[in-house]
Amino acid sequence: MAASLPLLTRSQGAHIRELLLDRRVRAQEGAFVVEGAHAIRDLLTRSPEQILTIVTASSYLPKEEQGDRLAREAASIRQYSCSDVQFSRLSDVDEPQGILAVVRQPIWDEEEILQQPTILGIFGEQLQDPANVGTIIRTAAALNVSALWLTQESADVYHPKVVRATSGVLLALPIFAAKDVSGLIRQGCQVFAAEVTGDGTVPIDEIHHVPWKLVLAVGNESRGLSAQIRGQATTRFTIPLSRNVESLNVAATVAIATFYFSRLPKGE
């Protein structure tokens, strides 16, 4: 298989580089780039239909694990090879592994999700750190969250740093863009807003039940939630901290709150 792979053209390489660097190109093409042998293995196992193209560096093929090679060869996917130098120009990491894939962005039905009788969602307002967004996606997928909503100002979920931080679960979690929580409220969701402190907030461990349709709202890493979102929240809660720690990372807040709320009894 390795010897028969066609060579990646300069124009194809330039297009992959655009997908890595430009959010607008990713949105227009409905595609993004995934790097690394482990990530590609997961894609071939779980979502081969989402893979558009696989590119391998010449030095990768001789050291490819047999199972990975068989899975790749069995897939009906366009595949190309290129020199190590050319691959390094396509890669977003300091030490490329020598394999990447161009992947189709998933399409989710928001209305179908919002019509479910039970919802545990996350709403992120202006989350600008790709590592935070990636960790939140991974946590949400692991804790069986219904969906994630992000404002347009948030980091692109298909940014290379987000993709790496999700550890392969990016295709498993429904993710939508939302200006605010108004649409979610109209669909019967109640909003619980995470805050550092403030009048009208309650410690999270004093909350003993949650609504059937709950959306956890978290805000910008430095500014927190806007006054509009706080005002629309049914409940504003804090996570009690000790040892003079003022606040938690937003991804840690999501992990703690999602785990806690997912285990509470449901009811109005």
N, C-alpha and C positions, 0 to 999 in steps of 0.2 A: 504493500500500500504506500509506503513512504516514498518509493522511487517514482510512483505514478502521480503523486500530487502535483497539480499545476502550480506554477510560481505566482505569487501575489504580485499584481502590477503596482506601479507607483501610484496610479489614481485610486486603486482600491485601498492601498495603505493610507493615502491622504484622507480618504473618507473615514476610515476607522479612527484616525487621529482626530478628525473633527467631532466624531461621536464622543470621544473621550473628553474633549476640551469645551464643547459648546452645548449648553443646555437647550438652546433653540433648535439646533440640528437634531438632538435626541428627540425633542418633542415632534418636530416635523417628520422625522423618519419613523417614529414609534419604535425606536430600538436603542440599545445600550450595550456596553462592553463588559464582559466578565473575564477575569484573568485567573490563571492558576489551575494546576492539575486537579486538585480536590474539588474546586468549584465546578469545573467542567464535568468531572465524574458525576457529581450530584445532578447536574443538568441533564446529562445523558440518561441517568437512571429515572429521574422524576418527571422531567419536562422536555423530552427531546424535540417535541413538536414546536417548542418556542425558539430553538436554535436556528439561526439563519445561516451562519458561516462559522467555520472553525479555522484558525490560522495557527500553524506550528512553526517554530524556529528549527533550522536544520540540526542544531545540536540537541534538541529535545527528543527527536525521534529515536535515536539509538538507545537512550536511557529510559524511554517510556515503559511503564509497567505493563506486563502482558495483558492484564485485565482491562486496563484503560485502552490499550491499543485495539483489542478485540471489540470493545464497546464502540469506540470511535469508528472503526472500519465498518461495523454493522449498521451504523446510522446512515440514513439517506439524507445527508447534509452536504452542502458545498464545502469543500476543504481545500486549503491552499498552504503552501510552504513558502518560507522566505529565509533570508540570511539572518544570522544573529544580530548583525548591525541594524538591519532594517527592522527586526522585531523590537529591538531596544528603543527605536524611535516611536513605536506604536504603544509601548508599555507605559503605565503610569507608576510603576514601582521601581525602586533603586536596583533590585536584583530580580529581573524577570525570570519566571520559570520556563518560559518558552512556549506557552500555549494560551490562547485566548479564544473567546467566542463572541460573535455579534448575536445578540438575543432580542427577540421581539418583546416589547413591553406588553404585559397582560392587560386585558380589558375586563373590568368588573361591572356588575349591574348594581348600582347604588340603591335603586328603588327596591330591588329584591332583598337587599340586606336590611334596609330600613323597615320593611314590612314584617320582619321576623318578630315573634312575640317577645323574645329576650335579646337584648343588645348590651354588650359591654364594649364601648368604643373609646378611642382616644382622640382628642383634638389638640393639635399643636399650633400655637400662634407665634409666627416669626421665629421658628427654631433655626438658627443660622449655622450651627456647627454640624458639619456632615457626620462626624463621629457620633454625636448625640443622636442624630436622626437615625443612623444605622443601628445603634444600640437599641433605640426605642422600637424599631421595626423587629429586630430579633427577639426582644423581650415580649412584644405584643403577640408575635406568632407563637412563641413558646407557651404563653399563658392563655391561648385560645381567644384572643381578642377578636371581636367581630370585624372591625375595620379601623383604619387610621385616617383622620382628616388633617390636612396641613394647609395653612394659608400660603398664598402665592409667594410671599416673602421668605418662606422657609427654604432651607437647602433642598436642592433637587434630589429626589429619592434615587435617581439613576446616576448621580455623581459618582465617580470611581471610588471615592473614600466611603461613601454610603454603601455602595455595593460590597466592598470588602468587609465592612463592619457587620453586614447582615448575615454573613457566613452561610450564604446559600438559601435563605428563606424569603428572599425578596419576592419571589413569584407566588408565595403561599399566602400572603396577607393582602386583602383588599385595601387599596390606598386611593384616596380621593382629594381633590383640591376643594377648599371651601373658604369663602371670604370671612365668615364668622359662624357662630353656632345657631343663628336664627332658623335656618332651614332644618337643622336637626331638632330644634325645639318644636317646630311645626309638625314634625313627624312623631311627636310624642316622647321625645327623649328629654331627660332631665340632666342638667349639667352640674357636676361637682368640680369646683375650681380649686386647684392646688395653689396655696400661697405660703410665703415664708412666715408671715405673721400679720396681725391687723385686727381692727375692731370687727366683730361679727364672725370671726373664724372660730372653728371648733377643732380640737385635737382629733386626729383620724380615729383613734381608738375609742372615742365617744360616739362614733357612728356604728349603729348596730344592725341596720338593715339598709338595703339599697332598692331603688326602683327597678322595675322590669327592664326599662330601657335607660341605661346609664351611659353618659359620656364624660370621661375624665378630661378636664381641660388643663393644659400646662402652657406656660408662657416663655417668652424670650429669655435667653440665658442671663442677661444682665438686668432687663427691665421688668420681667415677669409678665403677667397678663394685663391686658388693657382694661381700662375702667368699664368699657362696654361689656366685655366678656364677664368680668366680675359681677356686674350688675344683672346679667342674665342668668347667673348661676343660682340653682336652687339651694346649694350648700357650698360654703367656702371653708376649706379645711386646711389644717397644718399637720406636719409630721413632727412631733416633739423631738428635740435634739438636746444632747448633753455635751459636757466638756467644752462649752463656749463655742461650739460649731454653729455658725450663723445660718447656713443653708446647705442643701444637698444639690449635687448636680441634677439637672432636669431628667436625665435618663434614670438616675437612681430613684428619683421621686416617682417616676412612672412605674418602675419595677415594684417598689414597695406598695404603692397605692393600688396598682392593678391586682397584685397578689392578694392584698387584704380585701378589696371590694369583691373579688371574684368568689370569695368564700363566705360572704355574708348572706343571710336569708333575704329573699326578694319579696317586695311588697310595697305598696304606696305608703 
